[in-house]
Amino acid sequence: MKLKLDITPDLVAAMAAEVKAGEKAVTATMREAGTGLKTAWRSQITGAGLGRRLANSIRSQTYPKAGESLNAAALVWSKAPVIVGAHDTGPLIRSKDGFWLAIPTEAAGRGLRGGKITPGEWERRRGLRLRFVYRRRGPSLLVADRARINTRGQAVASRAKTGRSQVTAPIFLLVPQVKLPKRLDLDRDAERALDSVPGLIVANWVEGSFG
């Protein structure tokens, strides 16, 4: 028995078309999976009450940036990896100098650009000195004497000469360490995106071949 295989132009064209369909399918899938994961991570962040600004730090990019490939890939990352990573892992935070961590109370207000204020910044902005109060039980304190609480609930310098309405306000809680609660589960969404890839490739390939 003699077998002979002839590669006709039609077969070559069909094979080339199939490879092209595969390139389109894989590239489209990776773009879809990357965008979907970006959306899922952003939703997690806003759902955890961490704000739209941090959510928008999540970005995605499909490679190659131009054209299509069977080796296409998607990258999803954060432009604020330290902050996002901390909420994802729930780490134990200690002072780098081995002293106290100063946790601002509501009376402390906010720092510049809405960030957390430090004791030094608070003293400079309020014109008051903070006094250390040690407590055997519970966190120690940094308090401000001769202060008053304004309408926003923040401690400011009192101008009263009689001492009326003056208070000693706790401005910072001092703790040796703090356990940040785990508020995100980024691996969960990443695994879901990864599991969806084979099915998406098949669906996109069939659609590209017969659409």
MDTraj code that builds the backbone (N, CA, C; nanometers):
import mdtraj as md
import numpy as np

residues = "MET LYS LEU LYS LEU ASP ILE THR PRO ASP LEU VAL ALA ALA MET ALA ALA GLU VAL LYS ALA GLY GLU LYS ALA VAL THR ALA THR MET ARG GLU ALA GLY THR GLY LEU LYS THR ALA TRP ARG SER GLN ILE THR GLY ALA GLY LEU GLY ARG ARG LEU ALA ASN SER ILE ARG SER GLN THR TYR PRO LYS ALA GLY GLU SER LEU ASN ALA ALA ALA LEU VAL TRP SER LYS ALA PRO VAL ILE VAL GLY ALA HIS ASP THR GLY PRO LEU ILE ARG SER LYS ASP GLY PHE TRP LEU ALA ILE PRO THR GLU ALA ALA GLY ARG GLY LEU ARG GLY GLY LYS ILE THR PRO GLY GLU TRP GLU ARG ARG ARG GLY LEU ARG LEU ARG PHE VAL TYR ARG ARG ARG GLY PRO SER LEU LEU VAL ALA ASP ARG ALA ARG ILE ASN THR ARG GLY GLN ALA VAL ALA SER ARG ALA LYS THR GLY ARG SER GLN VAL THR ALA PRO ILE PHE LEU LEU VAL PRO GLN VAL LYS LEU PRO LYS ARG LEU ASP LEU ASP ARG ASP ALA GLU ARG ALA LEU ASP SER VAL PRO GLY LEU ILE VAL ALA ASN TRP VAL GLU GLY SER PHE GLY".split()
xyz = np.array([
    [0.0859, -0.1190, 0.0000],
    [0.0000, 0.0000, 0.0000],
    [0.0890, 0.1233, 0.0000],
    [0.0586, 0.2135, -0.0843],
    [0.1361, 0.3352, -0.0976],
    [0.0475, 0.4549, -0.0654],
    [0.0956, 0.5351, 0.0310],
    [0.0213, 0.6545, 0.0700],
    [0.0964, 0.7786, 0.0250],
    [0.0222, 0.8756, -0.0140],
    [0.0822, 0.9989, -0.0588],
    [0.0007, 1.1162, -0.0051],
    [0.0725, 1.2144, 0.0504],
    [0.0063, 1.3326, 0.1048],
    [0.0462, 1.4534, 0.0230],
    [-0.0520, 1.5149, -0.0344],
    [-0.0284, 1.6372, -0.1105],
    [-0.0760, 1.7568, -0.0275],
    [0.0127, 1.8540, -0.0069],
    [-0.0227, 1.9770, 0.0623],
    [-0.0731, 2.0756, -0.0414],
    [-0.2015, 2.0889, -0.0461],
    [-0.2611, 2.1772, -0.1456],
    [-0.2628, 2.3197, -0.0923],
    [-0.2691, 2.4170, -0.1804],
    [-0.2780, 2.5571, -0.1362],
    [-0.3955, 2.5827, -0.0429],
    [-0.5082, 2.5119, -0.0677],
    [-0.6255, 2.5321, 0.0178],
    [-0.5984, 2.4871, 0.1602],
    [-0.5251, 2.3743, 0.1754],
    [-0.4942, 2.3245, 0.3087],
    [-0.3971, 2.4173, 0.3811],
    [-0.2989, 2.4681, 0.3111],
    [-0.2041, 2.5627, 0.3702],
    [-0.2761, 2.6880, 0.4174],
    [-0.3682, 2.7361, 0.3354],
    [-0.4437, 2.8565, 0.3719],
    [-0.5323, 2.8302, 0.4931],
    [-0.5907, 2.7093, 0.4981],
    [-0.6779, 2.6748, 0.6105],
    [-0.5979, 2.6673, 0.7401],
    [-0.4783, 2.6084, 0.7329],
    [-0.3937, 2.5983, 0.8512],
    [-0.3490, 2.7371, 0.8981],
    [-0.3143, 2.8223, 0.8046],
    [-0.2730, 2.9582, 0.8388],
    [-0.3886, 3.0352, 0.9026],
    [-0.5085, 3.0130, 0.8502],
    [-0.6260, 3.0800, 0.9048],
    [-0.6542, 3.0321, 1.0469],
    [-0.6308, 2.9000, 1.0695],
    [-0.6549, 2.8449, 1.2026],
    [-0.5552, 2.9006, 1.3040],
    [-0.4286, 2.9137, 1.2623],
    [-0.3281, 2.9732, 1.3506],
    [-0.3651, 3.1184, 1.3819],
    [-0.4107, 3.1901, 1.2817],
    [-0.4511, 3.3293, 1.3021],
    [-0.5684, 3.3367, 1.3983],
    [-0.6636, 3.2445, 1.3838],
    [-0.7779, 3.2421, 1.4742],
    [-0.7319, 3.2136, 1.6171],
    [-0.6322, 3.1246, 1.6306],
    [-0.5783, 3.0941, 1.7630],
    [-0.5108, 3.2147, 1.8258],
    [-0.4357, 3.2876, 1.7459],
    [-0.3696, 3.4081, 1.7969],
    [-0.4715, 3.5097, 1.8461],
    [-0.5771, 3.5284, 1.7686],
    [-0.6826, 3.6218, 1.8083],
    [-0.7516, 3.5752, 1.9363],
    [-0.7773, 3.4433, 1.9441],
    [-0.8485, 3.3887, 2.0596],
    [-0.7680, 3.4048, 2.1880],
    [-0.6400, 3.3694, 2.1829],
    [-0.5559, 3.3781, 2.3027],
    [-0.5388, 3.5234, 2.3456],
    [-0.5135, 3.6113, 2.2503],
    [-0.4940, 3.7529, 2.2834],
    [-0.6212, 3.8138, 2.3414],
    [-0.7356, 3.7832, 2.2796],
    [-0.8623, 3.8355, 2.3301],
    [-0.8917, 3.7816, 2.4700],
    [-0.8597, 3.6537, 2.4919],
    [-0.8835, 3.5927, 2.6232],
    [-0.7997, 3.6583, 2.7309],
    [-0.6722, 3.6801, 2.7026],
    [-0.5856, 3.7403, 2.8031],
    [-0.6271, 3.8836, 2.8328],
    [-0.6717, 3.9543, 2.7290],
    [-0.7210, 4.0912, 2.7515],
    [-0.8470, 4.0885, 2.8380],
    [-0.9368, 3.9948, 2.8088],
    [-1.0614, 3.9834, 2.8846],
    [-1.0338, 3.9405, 3.0293],
    [-0.9441, 3.8446, 3.0468],
    [-0.9132, 3.7964, 3.1813],
    [-0.8445, 3.9051, 3.2640],
    [-0.7525, 3.9779, 3.2009],
    [-0.6822, 4.0850, 3.2725],
    [-0.7756, 4.1969, 3.3134],
    [-0.8623, 4.2374, 3.2213],
    [-0.9581, 4.3434, 3.2520],
    [-1.0556, 4.2990, 3.3599],
    [-1.0987, 4.1725, 3.3510],
    [-1.1910, 4.1202, 3.4513],
    [-1.1285, 4.1150, 3.5897],
    [-1.0009, 4.0751, 3.5971],
    [-0.9333, 4.0700, 3.7260],
    [-0.9131, 4.2105, 3.7821],
    [-0.8786, 4.3048, 3.6965],
    [-0.8638, 4.4439, 3.7403],
    [-0.9957, 4.4944, 3.7999],
    [-1.1054, 4.4672, 3.7323],
    [-1.2367, 4.5104, 3.7812],
    [-1.2701, 4.4440, 3.9145],
    [-1.2393, 4.3146, 3.9256],
    [-1.2694, 4.2420, 4.0491],
    [-1.1883, 4.2963, 4.1659],
    [-1.0600, 4.3239, 4.1441],
    [-0.9760, 4.3786, 4.2520],
    [-1.0222, 4.5179, 4.2920],
    [-1.0590, 4.5990, 4.1935],
    [-1.1084, 4.7329, 4.2253],
    [-1.2373, 4.7247, 4.3070],
    [-1.3236, 4.6316, 4.2717],
    [-1.4491, 4.6159, 4.3456],
    [-1.4222, 4.5711, 4.4885],
    [-1.3251, 4.4815, 4.5064],
    [-1.2892, 4.4391, 4.6415],
    [-1.2433, 4.5575, 4.7262],
    [-1.1595, 4.6405, 4.6681],
    [-1.1019, 4.7532, 4.7428],
    [-1.2096, 4.8529, 4.7826],
    [-1.2964, 4.8889, 4.6901],
    [-1.4035, 4.9829, 4.7250],
    [-1.5026, 4.9180, 4.8204],
    [-1.5288, 4.7884, 4.8036],
    [-1.6202, 4.7185, 4.8918],
    [-1.5679, 4.7096, 5.0344],
    [-1.4349, 4.7108, 5.0495],
    [-1.3740, 4.7076, 5.1827],
    [-1.3667, 4.8463, 5.2450],
    [-1.4170, 4.9467, 5.1744],
    [-1.4170, 5.0827, 5.2278],
    [-1.2826, 5.1516, 5.2194],
    [-1.1962, 5.1074, 5.1257],
    [-1.0617, 5.1642, 5.1149],
    [-1.0540, 5.2783, 5.0145],
    [-1.1644, 5.3119, 4.9513],
    [-1.1687, 5.4312, 4.8678],
    [-1.1425, 5.4068, 4.7201],
    [-1.2010, 5.4947, 4.6398],
    [-1.1871, 5.4860, 4.4946],
    [-1.0448, 5.5137, 4.4493],
    [-0.9744, 5.6011, 4.5200],
    [-0.8392, 5.6363, 4.4782],
    [-0.7476, 5.5150, 4.4839],
    [-0.7553, 5.4376, 4.5914],
    [-0.6724, 5.3175, 4.6012],
    [-0.7177, 5.2137, 4.4997],
    [-0.8484, 5.2040, 4.4781],
    [-0.9000, 5.1089, 4.3794],
    [-0.8453, 5.1401, 4.2401],
    [-0.8367, 5.2677, 4.2074],
    [-0.7882, 5.3073, 4.0751],
    [-0.6386, 5.2852, 4.0578],
    [-0.5697, 5.2487, 4.1667],
    [-0.4271, 5.2155, 4.1541],
    [-0.4077, 5.0805, 4.0860],
    [-0.5153, 5.0013, 4.0742],
    [-0.5072, 4.8718, 4.0063],
    [-0.5095, 4.8952, 3.8553],
    [-0.4085, 4.8434, 3.7878],
    [-0.3964, 4.8614, 3.6420],
    [-0.3795, 4.7256, 3.5741],
    [-0.4026, 4.7210, 3.4449],
    [-0.3813, 4.5979, 3.3689],
    [-0.3218, 4.6316, 3.2324],
    [-0.2478, 4.5364, 3.1781],
    [-0.1871, 4.5542, 3.0457],
    [-0.1761, 4.4173, 2.9789],
    [-0.2127, 4.4114, 2.8528],
    [-0.2011, 4.2884, 2.7751],
    [-0.0765, 4.2954, 2.6882],
    [-0.0048, 4.1835, 2.6799],
    [0.1150, 4.1759, 2.5968],
    [0.0965, 4.0654, 2.4930],
    [0.1406, 4.0883, 2.3677],
    [0.2066, 4.2106, 2.3205],
    [0.1096, 4.3285, 2.3186],
    [0.1655, 4.4487, 2.3338],
    [0.0815, 4.5673, 2.3366],
    [0.0143, 4.5912, 2.2025],
    [0.0772, 4.5467, 2.0951],
    [0.0197, 4.5603, 1.9608],
    [0.0270, 4.4248, 1.8925],
    [-0.0733, 4.3916, 1.8142],
    [-0.0738, 4.2653, 1.7439],
    [-0.1307, 4.1529, 1.8288],
    [-0.1245, 4.0318, 1.7739],
    [-0.1823, 3.9144, 1.8404],
    [-0.0804, 3.8022, 1.8427],
    [-0.0917, 3.7160, 1.9436],
    [0.0064, 3.6098, 1.9600],
    [-0.0535, 3.4927, 2.0366],
    [-0.0052, 3.3712, 2.0050],
    [-0.0431, 3.2530, 2.0812],
    [0.0192, 3.2556, 2.2201],
    [0.1201, 3.3401, 2.2399],
    [0.1873, 3.3529, 2.3691],
    [0.1459, 3.4808, 2.4430],
    [0.0293, 3.5332, 2.4112],
    [-0.0173, 3.6563, 2.4756],
    [-0.0288, 3.6359, 2.6268],
    [-0.0096, 3.7443, 2.7009],
    [-0.0170, 3.7388, 2.8472],
    [-0.0789, 3.8681, 2.8982],
    [-0.1281, 3.8629, 3.0201],
    [-0.1862, 3.9807, 3.0838],
    [-0.1183, 4.0021, 3.2182],
    [-0.0932, 4.1275, 3.2504],
    [-0.0345, 4.1647, 3.3792],
    [-0.1310, 4.2581, 3.4507],
    [-0.1615, 4.2256, 3.5772],
    [-0.2469, 4.3105, 3.6607],
    [-0.1658, 4.3471, 3.7844],
    [-0.1569, 4.4761, 3.8142],
    [-0.0734, 4.5202, 3.9250],
    [-0.1332, 4.6436, 3.9900],
    [-0.0724, 4.6847, 4.1008],
    [-0.1141, 4.8058, 4.1710],
    [-0.0008, 4.9070, 4.1712],
    [-0.0358, 5.0340, 4.1548],
    [0.0627, 5.1408, 4.1647],
    [0.0882, 5.1793, 4.3105],
    [0.0147, 5.1150, 4.4017],
    [0.0366, 5.1339, 4.5458],
    [0.0501, 4.9955, 4.6095],
    [0.1523, 4.9184, 4.5695],
    [0.1612, 4.7774, 4.6119],
    [0.1776, 4.7583, 4.7619],
    [0.2448, 4.8508, 4.8295],
    [0.2662, 4.8351, 4.9737],
    [0.1333, 4.8450, 5.0486],
    [0.0519, 4.9441, 5.0122],
    [-0.0757, 4.9638, 5.0809],
    [-0.1720, 4.8497, 5.0489],
    [-0.1843, 4.8168, 4.9215],
    [-0.2747, 4.7090, 4.8823],
    [-0.2283, 4.5765, 4.9425],
    [-0.0972, 4.5520, 4.9387],
    [-0.0434, 4.4282, 4.9941],
    [-0.0673, 4.4158, 5.1431],
    [-0.0600, 4.5272, 5.2150],
    [-0.0826, 4.5249, 5.3593],
    [-0.2267, 4.4850, 5.3900],
    [-0.3218, 4.5394, 5.3155],
    [-0.4616, 4.5040, 5.3391],
    [-0.4926, 4.3626, 5.2909],
    [-0.4098, 4.3092, 5.2026],
    [-0.4310, 4.1740, 5.1525],
    [-0.3750, 4.0689, 5.2484],
    [-0.2683, 4.1024, 5.3207],
    [-0.2031, 4.0043, 5.4082],
    [-0.2346, 4.0235, 5.5558],
    [-0.2744, 4.1456, 5.5970],
    [-0.3021, 4.1715, 5.7375],
    [-0.1789, 4.1565, 5.8246],
    [-0.0722, 4.2338, 5.7987],
    [0.0539, 4.2146, 5.8713],
    [0.0515, 4.2722, 6.0125],
    [0.1495, 4.2302, 6.0919],
    [0.1728, 4.2872, 6.2238],
    [0.2710, 4.4020, 6.2064],
    [0.2302, 4.5225, 6.2442],
    [0.3113, 4.6415, 6.2214],
    [0.3742, 4.6854, 6.3524],
    [0.5062, 4.7054, 6.3498],
    [0.5797, 4.7558, 6.4653],
    [0.6521, 4.8837, 6.4258],
    [0.6827, 4.9657, 6.5245],
    [0.7594, 5.0865, 6.4984],
    [0.8994, 5.0479, 6.4521],
    [0.9482, 5.1140, 6.3477],
    [1.0814, 5.0823, 6.2966],
    [1.1909, 5.1226, 6.3936],
    [1.1614, 5.2142, 6.4852],
    [1.2609, 5.2580, 6.5833],
    [1.2507, 5.1811, 6.7144],
    [1.1559, 5.0886, 6.7234],
    [1.1410, 5.0097, 6.8438],
    [1.0692, 5.0807, 6.9555],
    [1.0016, 5.1924, 6.9268],
    [0.9307, 5.2659, 7.0304],
    [0.7797, 5.2444, 7.0160],
    [0.7059, 5.3542, 7.0051],
    [0.5613, 5.3458, 6.9998],
    [0.5099, 5.3740, 6.8586],
    [0.3956, 5.3172, 6.8296],
    [0.3195, 5.3571, 6.7116],
    [0.2144, 5.4568, 6.7579],
    [0.2093, 5.5717, 6.6928],
    [0.1137, 5.6764, 6.7298],
    [-0.0089, 5.6663, 6.6399],
    [-0.1217, 5.6290, 6.6994],
    [-0.2469, 5.6152, 6.6256],
    [-0.3324, 5.7385, 6.6517],
    [-0.3592, 5.8215, 6.5514],
    [-0.4364, 5.9448, 6.5748],
    [-0.5808, 5.9147, 6.6119],
    [-0.6323, 5.9898, 6.7081],
    [-0.7729, 5.9812, 6.7431],
    [-0.8528, 6.0746, 6.6517],
    [-0.9834, 6.0758, 6.6691],
    [-1.0674, 6.1652, 6.5882],
    [-1.0330, 6.3114, 6.6150],
    [-0.9917, 6.3407, 6.7381],
    [-0.9574, 6.4784, 6.7735],
    [-0.8310, 6.5273, 6.7050],
    [-0.7506, 6.4363, 6.6521],
    [-0.6259, 6.4761, 6.5861],
    [-0.6511, 6.5397, 6.4504],
    [-0.7600, 6.5009, 6.3863],
    [-0.7844, 6.5509, 6.2515],
    [-0.7004, 6.4757, 6.1500],
    [-0.6894, 6.5321, 6.0310],
    [-0.6151, 6.4683, 5.9223],
    [-0.4896, 6.5472, 5.8917],
    [-0.3928, 6.4775, 5.8297],
    [-0.2697, 6.5427, 5.7898],
    [-0.2835, 6.6099, 5.6550],
    [-0.1731, 6.6518, 5.6001],
    [-0.1731, 6.7145, 5.4686],
    [-0.2215, 6.6161, 5.3641],
    [-0.2996, 6.6644, 5.2692],
    [-0.3559, 6.5851, 5.1606],
    [-0.4445, 6.4721, 5.2120],
    [-0.4981, 6.4891, 5.3316],
    [-0.5921, 6.3920, 5.3849],
    [-0.5302, 6.2691, 5.4452],
    [-0.3978, 6.2651, 5.4560],
    [-0.3315, 6.1482, 5.5132],
    [-0.3333, 6.1509, 5.6648],
    [-0.2818, 6.0439, 5.7268],
    [-0.2756, 6.0383, 5.8722],
    [-0.1711, 6.1362, 5.9228],
    [-0.2068, 6.2061, 6.0276],
    [-0.1194, 6.3087, 6.0823],
    [-0.0234, 6.2469, 6.1836],
    [0.0968, 6.3014, 6.1927],
    [0.1967, 6.2555, 6.2887],
    [0.1994, 6.3503, 6.4090],
    [0.2535, 6.3055, 6.5240],
    [0.2612, 6.3956, 6.6398],
    [0.3367, 6.5247, 6.6106],
    [0.4495, 6.5158, 6.5389],
    [0.5259, 6.6354, 6.5073],
    [0.4475, 6.7321, 6.4214],
    [0.3783, 6.6798, 6.3199],
    [0.2988, 6.7662, 6.2325],
    [0.1838, 6.8289, 6.3103],
    [0.1232, 6.7506, 6.3998],
    [0.0110, 6.8034, 6.4781],
    [0.0565, 6.9213, 6.5643],
    [0.1704, 6.9079, 6.6318],
    [0.2199, 7.0166, 6.7162],
    [0.2498, 7.1417, 6.6340],
    [0.3094, 7.1238, 6.5164],
    [0.3421, 7.2393, 6.4317],
    [0.2160, 7.3106, 6.3840],
    [0.1156, 7.2353, 6.3463],
    [-0.0051, 7.2957, 6.2902],
    [-0.0970, 7.3540, 6.3968],
    [-0.0992, 7.2930, 6.5140],
    [-0.1909, 7.3394, 6.6192],
    [-0.1260, 7.4374, 6.7174],
    [0.0055, 7.4417, 6.7203],
    [0.0731, 7.5312, 6.8129],
    [0.0613, 7.4883, 6.9581],
    [0.0396, 7.3604, 6.9811],
    [0.0295, 7.3053, 7.1160],
    [0.1306, 7.1931, 7.1344],
    [0.1768, 7.1771, 7.2571],
    [0.2675, 7.0683, 7.2887],
    [0.1865, 6.9471, 7.3339],
    [0.2342, 6.8305, 7.2975],
    [0.1703, 6.7068, 7.3396],
    [0.2392, 6.6533, 7.4650],
    [0.1602, 6.6013, 7.5549],
    [0.2137, 6.5485, 7.6806],
    [0.1908, 6.3974, 7.6860],
    [0.2947, 6.3250, 7.7257],
    [0.2874, 6.1793, 7.7339],
    [0.2183, 6.1369, 7.8635],
    [0.1226, 6.0472, 7.8508],
    [0.0525, 5.9925, 7.9668],
    [0.0649, 5.8405, 7.9622],
    [0.1368, 5.7868, 8.0592],
    [0.1553, 5.6419, 8.0631],
    [0.0368, 5.5756, 8.1323],
    [-0.0085, 5.4646, 8.0777],
    [-0.1159, 5.3873, 8.1387],
    [-0.0740, 5.2413, 8.1454],
    [-0.0906, 5.1812, 8.2626],
    [-0.0518, 5.0411, 8.2796],
    [-0.1435, 4.9498, 8.2011],
    [-0.2705, 4.9847, 8.1939],
    [-0.3665, 4.9052, 8.1185],
    [-0.4190, 4.9886, 8.0025],
    [-0.4196, 4.9291, 7.8884],
    [-0.4625, 5.0031, 7.7709],
    [-0.3479, 5.0841, 7.7137],
    [-0.3693, 5.1424, 7.5965],
    [-0.2627, 5.2192, 7.5319],
    [-0.2296, 5.3468, 7.6083],
    [-0.1024, 5.3838, 7.6078],
    [-0.0629, 5.5135, 7.6618],
    [-0.1100, 5.6224, 7.5657],
    [-0.0961, 5.7483, 7.6080],
    [-0.1558, 5.8580, 7.5315],
    [-0.0581, 5.9723, 7.5099],
    [-0.0813, 6.0461, 7.4037],
    [-0.0277, 6.1802, 7.3869],
    [-0.1480, 6.2738, 7.3929],
    [-0.1478, 6.3632, 7.4911],
    [-0.2642, 6.4502, 7.5105],
    [-0.2234, 6.5952, 7.4922],
    [-0.3222, 6.6787, 7.4628],
    [-0.3017, 6.8231, 7.4505],
    [-0.3767, 6.8920, 7.5629],
    [-0.3050, 6.9693, 7.6437],
    [-0.3673, 7.0464, 7.7514],
    [-0.4144, 7.1824, 7.6978],
    [-0.5086, 7.2399, 7.7696],
    [-0.5608, 7.3734, 7.7351],
    [-0.6078, 7.3793, 7.5890],
    [-0.6767, 7.2740, 7.5494],
    [-0.7316, 7.2679, 7.4135],
    [-0.8830, 7.2833, 7.4190],
    [-0.9418, 7.3016, 7.3042],
    [-1.0880, 7.3001, 7.2927],
    [-1.1241, 7.2153, 7.1712],
    [-1.2434, 7.1629, 7.1706],
    [-1.2906, 7.0798, 7.0602],
    [-1.3782, 7.1645, 6.9694],
    [-1.3388, 7.1779, 6.8434],
    [-1.4159, 7.2624, 6.7514],
    [-1.5385, 7.1873, 6.6981],
    [-1.6093, 7.2501, 6.6074],
    [-1.7345, 7.1916, 6.5571],
    [-1.7123, 7.0664, 6.4737],
    [-1.5905, 7.0445, 6.4288],
    [-1.5593, 6.9238, 6.3521],
    [-1.5052, 6.8126, 6.4401],
    [-1.5074, 6.8352, 6.5699],
    [-1.4613, 6.7321, 6.6614],
    [-1.3108, 6.7236, 6.6747],
    [-1.2389, 6.8274, 6.6306],
    [-1.0934, 6.8282, 6.6348],
    [-1.0443, 6.9192, 6.7471],
    [-0.9336, 6.8795, 6.8083],
    [-0.8749, 6.9585, 6.9159],
    [-0.7901, 7.0707, 6.8568],
    [-0.8131, 7.1927, 6.9044],
    [-0.7364, 7.3097, 6.8614],
    [-0.7004, 7.3906, 6.9852],
    [-0.6103, 7.4858, 6.9672],
    [-0.5685, 7.5692, 7.0805],
    [-0.6847, 7.6560, 7.1282],
    [-0.7039, 7.6610, 7.2605],
    [-0.8087, 7.7444, 7.3182],
    [-0.7549, 7.8851, 7.3425],
    [-0.8348, 7.9825, 7.3073],
    [-0.7956, 8.1219, 7.3283],
    [-0.8596, 8.1800, 7.4550],
    [-0.9348, 8.0992, 7.5250],
    [-1.0012, 8.1467, 7.6465],
    [-0.8980, 8.1723, 7.7558],
    [-0.9043, 8.2898, 7.8161],
    [-0.8088, 8.3252, 7.9214],
    [-0.8544, 8.2752, 8.0583],
    [-0.9807, 8.2447, 8.0723],
    [-1.0338, 8.2011, 8.2018],
    [-1.0250, 8.0501, 8.2197],
    [-0.9917, 7.9796, 8.1139],
    [-0.9891, 7.8347, 8.1219],
    [-1.1225, 7.7701, 8.0921],
    [-1.2231, 7.8518, 8.0671],
    [-1.3550, 7.7983, 8.0357],
    [-1.3522, 7.7239, 7.9013],
    [-1.4159, 7.6072, 7.8991],
    [-1.4261, 7.5225, 7.7788],
    [-1.2931, 7.4575, 7.7410],
    [-1.1902, 7.4771, 7.8226],
    [-1.0636, 7.4111, 7.7940],
    [-1.0688, 7.2654, 7.8399],
    [-1.0066, 7.1786, 7.7623],
    [-1.0060, 7.0357, 7.7946],
    [-0.8656, 6.9814, 7.7745],
    [-0.8402, 6.8666, 7.8337],
    [-0.7215, 6.7883, 7.8029],
    [-0.7672, 6.6780, 7.7084],
    [-0.7260, 6.6880, 7.5832],
    [-0.7791, 6.5998, 7.4793],
    [-0.6773, 6.4932, 7.4391],
    [-0.7159, 6.3660, 7.4400],
    [-0.6282, 6.2608, 7.3852],
    [-0.6157, 6.2782, 7.2344],
    [-0.4934, 6.2940, 7.1881],
    [-0.4708, 6.3172, 7.0448],
    [-0.4182, 6.1914, 6.9751],
    [-0.3309, 6.1175, 7.0437],
    [-0.2757, 5.9947, 6.9866],
    [-0.2806, 5.8823, 7.0899],
    [-0.3121, 5.7623, 7.0421],
    [-0.2961, 5.6414, 7.1208],
    [-0.1585, 5.5839, 7.0888],
    [-0.0856, 5.5397, 7.1904],
    [0.0480, 5.4861, 7.1712],
    [0.0470, 5.3361, 7.1998],
    [0.0825, 5.2590, 7.1000],
    [0.0848, 5.1133, 7.1150],
    [0.2173, 5.0607, 7.0614],
    [0.2678, 4.9481, 7.1166],
    [0.3940, 4.8933, 7.0674],
    [0.3817, 4.8287, 6.9304],
    [0.2626, 4.7803, 6.8976],
    [0.2410, 4.7169, 6.7691],
    [0.0921, 4.7122, 6.7404],
    [0.0579, 4.6902, 6.6158],
    [-0.0823, 4.6808, 6.5785],
    [-0.0965, 4.5778, 6.4671],
    [-0.2007, 4.4965, 6.4767],
    [-0.2289, 4.3953, 6.3749],
    [-0.3304, 4.4531, 6.2773],
    [-0.2857, 4.4727, 6.1540],
    [-0.3748, 4.5275, 6.0520],
    [-0.4713, 4.4180, 6.0078],
    [-0.6004, 4.4436, 6.0112],
    [-0.6956, 4.3394, 5.9700],
    [-0.6830, 4.3091, 5.8207],
    [-0.7000, 4.1825, 5.7867],
    [-0.6979, 4.1418, 5.6463],
    [-0.8328, 4.1786, 5.5860],
    [-0.8313, 4.2702, 5.4924],
    [-0.9561, 4.3215, 5.4355],
    [-0.9748, 4.2821, 5.2898],
    [-0.8722, 4.2219, 5.2289],
    [-0.8802, 4.1828, 5.0886],
    [-0.8402, 4.0366, 5.0723],
    [-0.8875, 3.9753, 4.9651],
    [-0.8458, 3.8399, 4.9275],
    [-0.8209, 3.8398, 4.7772],
    [-0.7065, 3.8945, 4.7386],
    [-0.6761, 3.9108, 4.5968],
    [-0.6501, 3.7772, 4.5286],
    [-0.5942, 3.6803, 4.6014],
    [-0.5675, 3.5492, 4.5417],
    [-0.6952, 3.4817, 4.4934],
    [-0.8043, 3.5027, 4.5663],
    [-0.9311, 3.4404, 4.5286],
    [-0.9725, 3.4817, 4.3885],
    [-0.9689, 3.6116, 4.3607],
    [-1.0084, 3.6599, 4.2285],
    [-0.9059, 3.6203, 4.1220],
    [-0.7765, 3.6176, 4.1590],
    [-0.6735, 3.5788, 4.0634],
    [-0.6915, 3.4331, 4.0201],
    [-0.7252, 3.3458, 4.1152],
    [-0.7474, 3.2045, 4.0827],
    [-0.8698, 3.1870, 3.9941],
    [-0.9741, 3.2642, 4.0215],
    [-1.0934, 3.2578, 3.9372],
    [-1.0627, 3.3010, 3.7939],
    [-0.9837, 3.4080, 3.7810],
    [-0.9465, 3.4552, 3.6475],
    [-0.8645, 3.3502, 3.5744],
    [-0.7708, 3.2878, 3.6463],
    [-0.6868, 3.1844, 3.5851],
    [-0.7697, 3.0639, 3.5415],
    [-0.8641, 3.0230, 3.6256],
    [-0.9475, 2.9074, 3.5921],
    [-1.0361, 2.9333, 3.4714],
    [-1.0675, 3.0591, 3.4449],
    [-1.1570, 3.0916, 3.3342],
    [-1.0864, 3.0930, 3.1993],
    [-0.9527, 3.0954, 3.1998],
    [-0.8774, 3.1142, 3.0757],
    [-0.9011, 3.0031, 2.9727],
    [-0.8889, 2.8729, 3.0084],
    [-0.9077, 2.7694, 2.9038],
    [-1.0428, 2.7783, 2.8342],
    [-1.1498, 2.7959, 2.9126],
    [-1.2822, 2.8046, 2.8518],
    [-1.2975, 2.9253, 2.7623],
    [-1.2392, 3.0370, 2.8044],
    [-1.2474, 3.1581, 2.7222],
    [-1.1717, 3.1410, 2.5911],
    [-1.0561, 3.0746, 2.5963],
    [-0.9793, 3.0532, 2.4731],
    [-1.0601, 2.9710, 2.3738],
    [-1.1205, 2.8626, 2.4229],
    [-1.2011, 2.7772, 2.3341],
    [-1.3175, 2.8560, 2.2753],
    [-1.3882, 2.9306, 2.3613],
    [-1.5034, 3.0068, 2.3135],
    [-1.4624, 3.1111, 2.2108],
    [-1.3548, 3.1823, 2.2375],
    [-1.3086, 3.2864, 2.1440],
    [-1.2548, 3.2247, 2.0150],
    [-1.1932, 3.1072, 2.0249],
    [-1.1374, 3.0408, 1.9064],
    [-1.2505, 2.9953, 1.8150],
    [-1.3540, 2.9350, 1.8748],
    [-1.4679, 2.8890, 1.7950],
    [-1.5386, 3.0071, 1.7308],
    [-1.5549, 3.1121, 1.8089],
    [-1.6202, 3.2312, 1.7554],
    [-1.5402, 3.2905, 1.6410],
    [-1.4067, 3.2904, 1.6559],
    [-1.3222, 3.3462, 1.5493],
    [-1.3218, 3.2597, 1.4254],
    [-1.3391, 3.1270, 1.4431],
    [-1.3356, 3.0369, 1.3291],
    [-1.4671, 3.0335, 1.2518],
    [-1.5785, 3.0486, 1.3294],
    [-1.7085, 3.0320, 1.2651],
    [-1.7958, 3.1576, 1.2722],
    [-1.7406, 3.2647, 1.3404],
    [-1.8213, 3.3846, 1.3552],
    [-1.8338, 3.4608, 1.2239],
])
top = md.Topology()
chain = top.add_chain()
for i, resn in enumerate(residues, 1):
    res = top.add_residue(resn, chain, resSeq=i)
    for name in ("N", "CA", "C"):
        top.add_atom(name, md.element.get_by_symbol(name[0]), res)
traj = md.Trajectory(xyz[None], top)
